Each structure stands twice: as C-alpha cells, then as structure tokens.
Amino acid sequence: MARRKIAPIPLEIVTDCPGAALLPPSAFGSLMRLVIHYWQADCRSLPANGDALYQLAGAHRYTWSIHKVEIMRIFNESAPALARELKVRQNKLGTLAELRERGVAARRKRRLEKANATPAANEAPAAPRRDQAAKRGKGFTEKIAA
C-alpha cells in the first residue's frame, strides 16, 4: 500500500503566534504534535477529552499540566488560519486537476478529428508488397565470425 502524501504544513502560522517562542522545548514539541495531528486529519477538530489531548501531545504529565493552557491558546489561535490554508491548497489542486482534464480532453479531440480527417483512416489497411517480403529473407539468420 502506498504511503499517502501529506501537504507541507505552513508552520509560520504557528511559530508567529505570540508566546510560541517562549515555550520550553518540551511544550513546543507538544504544540507541534497537536498541529501535525490537526493537519494530517484534514483540520478536523481535536478531541475534547483531556486525556486524549494529553496522549496526542505526547508530553509528560508534569509538562502538560503546567503548559496546557498556553499550548491550547496558541493552537486555538492558529487553527483557523491552518484550516484556511488547507482549503486554499485543496481549491488550487482541484483547479489544476480540472485544467489537466480539459487539456487531456482537447488533445483527445484533436487526435480523433485528425484521424477522421484523413481519407486513409476509413479504408482498409494496404497489404504488404510481395517484393518487400522476399528481400527480407526467411527467418532469423546469424552471421558467425570465422
């Protein structure tokens, strides 16, 4: 099974939030784990259960209990912007797919029109000439160096 492709996360949305740079590394890592989960889940809401959030964040209980309020504040500020960016990306990909399909359809139409325009397309294919078959020889022949 092929691995699904995940769009690049616009991390500047999260890192530009006030307070994100002031988090200790463990709390910042927990914030980023929540952001990555949110992005990979196509920006569906996070679980409301505190234990499920704790497990998604992957922090120690002590770190989570101290920094949970600040982590969730930063996440809640950046989540709408992340959702908008994902929507914009999906719209762009949809437009590109539509344009690609139009191009394929146009090439197919030109090819069919070209095939219908030539008179030889409606005729039966010509049989090979007998003298060409005689020139080729019969079967496979191999030259052996002496």
Residue pairs with C-beta under 8 A, 6 or more apart in sequence:
6 39
6 40
7 39
7 86
7 89
9 35
9 36
9 39
9 82
10 82
10 85
11 32
11 35
13 78
13 81
13 82
13 85
14 20
14 31
14 32
14 35
14 74
14 75
14 78
14 82
15 21
17 74
17 77
17 78
19 70
19 73
19 74
20 28
20 31
20 74
23 31
23 67
23 70
23 71
23 74
24 63
24 67
26 59
26 60
26 63
26 67
27 59
27 63
27 66
27 67
27 70
27 71
29 58
29 59
30 57
30 58
30 59
30 63
30 64
30 67
30 71
31 57
31 71
31 74
31 75
33 56
33 57
33 58
34 46
34 53
34 56
34 57
34 71
34 75
35 75
35 78
35 82
37 46
37 56
38 44
38 46
38 75
38 79
38 82
39 82
39 86
42 86
43 79
43 82
43 83
43 86
46 52
46 53
46 56
46 75
47 53
47 56
53 68
53 72
54 61
54 64
57 64
57 71
59 67
115 121
